[in-house]
């Protein structure tokens, strides 16, 4: 009887712990959704500002850079007396990329991936081992099947690149997931809930990292300055546009004089 009482006491303790963990899941998930919504709003706001910036400023800056490049080329030709660059030929050579013939020697583009026989055999071995563990056919419908399907697609992509480290990381993701915990008893449910908490915290951290990255970008800093100026009754994009227009006119006049002087 005493043993039965101990078991009942343990069950109640585990049930209380599980209830507390599920409450923590709800709290953390609320924070996650709030952060996720904030990131989406930040991306929308920045995208709208970027479209305005490109339309009002960036396109003019591209034209100014083009004119300055022409001026620089004219200065270089006068100093070195070299002929102008054949941009068409240079462009064709750049487009060829993968194989350029130079004095009869074929230069293979270093970006083209090559795999040894050993790489291929090892990648195939790792792929088969992991696929046997995470394949969607091993699960019924539901969260486990959905995750297995997603991971299997990632595994196929990694195998195509013979990326063994990526394939192994996919297996680790499966083993760390709540869906990989088998069983319907309270102990299994407790472990799944612990893993859900870890997953939510990791997702929240990823969002916070992405927000920090956006806020450190040049475009975001320009947007902040533009917003501050707008609240003070100034339009810094309009000011930038006027300044660039003046530089474009100066560059065009200088280019005309250099070309026909």
Buried (B, 14 or more C-beta within 10 A) or exposed (E): EEEEEEEEEEEEEBEEBBEEBBEBBEEBBEEBEEBEEEBEEBEEBBEEBBEBBEEBBBEBBEBBEEBBEBBEBBEEBEEEEEEEEEEEEEEEEEEEEEEBEEEEEEEEEEEEEEEEEEEEEBBEEBBEEBBEBBBBEEBEEEEBBEBBBBBBEBBEEBBEEBBBEBBBEBBEBBEEBBBBBEEEEEEEBBBBBBBBBEBBEEBBEEBEEBBEEBEEEEBBEBBEEBEEBEEEEEEBBEEBBEEBEEBBEEBBEBBEEBEEE
